[in-house]
Amino acid sequence: METGIHNTSEIGRLKRVLLHRPGGELENLMPEYLERLLFDDIPFLKEAQHEHDAFADCLRGQGVEVVYLTDLVVESLTAPGIRQSFIKQFIEESGITDARLGEMLAEYLDQMPDKQMVATMMAGIRKTQMQGVSDKLGDYLFHMENDYPFVVDPMPNLYFTRDPFATIGTGVSIHKMHTATRNRETLFGKLIFEHNPKFINTPRWYDRAKTSSLEGGDILILSPEVLAVGISQRTEGDSIDTLAETVLTRSKTFKKILAFNIPKSRSFMHLDTVFTMVDRDKFTVHPNILSRITVFVMELDENNKMKIHQEDGRLDDILKKHLQLDSVQLIPCGEGSEIDAAREQWSDGSNTLAIAPGEVVVYSRNYVTNRSLEEAGIHIHVIPSAELSRGRGGPRCMSMPLWRENP
């Protein structure tokens, strides 16, 4: 199989995908700090790993190569200088302002083999861990006034690999995340696309150094020519302007961006929590957004200047027009029931992962929406979801396609 990135649709047959198997970061969640870490509950790690393994096995069973984030990061540490620079930046972005503590933390991480070091960075570092390693550091931490139990916060959202960067066409956008909690996740993407031999020459559409936020759950590739981006709780309009300018001028295929302005709330945090593509002419949608969504079309004129206009009308008609389809079927989450739709959208009933046209992976708990998908002729692969769903993300959130066949 070829190396690099190729992703020109939501539904082209999936050949290679990036996942992150949940690790010690979930065991560093505490009730007092859930809001800070963007969680509503604490998944049971052992069961979450079983469910995630079932997800990976489901994908492999359909001929998809599964690649893990930790392995790609380790492969990217190709020289001692790269490793040292990565440790330094990780410490800086973890909010360590005390120079002495930073030096001790760098020494602590540097003594570890690569894979252990990366896993430790992801899991977060408790004060008690370091007390057991170095008496000198343990004494120093003990005398610090701060009662916070971590030297470095965990990254529990990492198993949602969709967000820190996005593959678009043959390139990648590395994101400035909406919150400091998640922004450190993009360090791993930066390392991979700067130093991993498989991805080192990948074109860059967006960079994490930008000032406005952009997250991968808001980016959907509707066709080789049309990109959809959500203006959401986590993605700002300025970011979309920058992404559109870069993609439309530098990519070889994309001709327009559809910017979906959706409600700014926790339950609708990304576009893919309320809208996903499941076949060439079929989409899941949370019914509550149909009257609350505005679509803007972004294109370049003959002088390569950006032109933007609001597209009026029903969502299905807008999709028909811009995807050049004869008809479009919108499949409502929860069969359109106010109660079932709200419940199943909360557990990501609309967040499906297409592995081929008309073939998707879904959570078992969203049985009402799953029944609607089957009635619409969609073949579903059902995975267990009791613990994974506690993180507020579905199969699409948990996967970043690296290679899809053309649709």
Secondary structure, DSSP 8 states (H G I E B T S, - for coil): ---S-BB--SSS-EEEEEE----GGGGG--GGGTTTTT-SS---HHHHHHHHHHHHHHHHHTT-EEEEHHHHHHHH--SHHHHHHHHHHHHHHTT---HHHHHHHHHHHHTS-HHHHHHHHHH-EEHHHHHHH-HHHHHHHHH-S---SEEE---GGGG-TTSSEEEEBTEEEE---SSHHHHTTHHHHHHHHHH-TTTTT--EEE-TTSSS---GGGEEE-SSSEEEEEE-SS--HHHHHHHHHHHHHH-SS--EEEEEE---SGGG-SGGGTEEEEETTEEEE-GGGTTS-EEEEEEE-TTS-EEEEEE-S-HHHHHHHHHT-S--EEEEGGGG-HHHHHHHHHTTTT--EEEETTEEEEETT-HHHHHHHHHTT-EEEEE--TTGGGGS--TTTT-EEEEE---
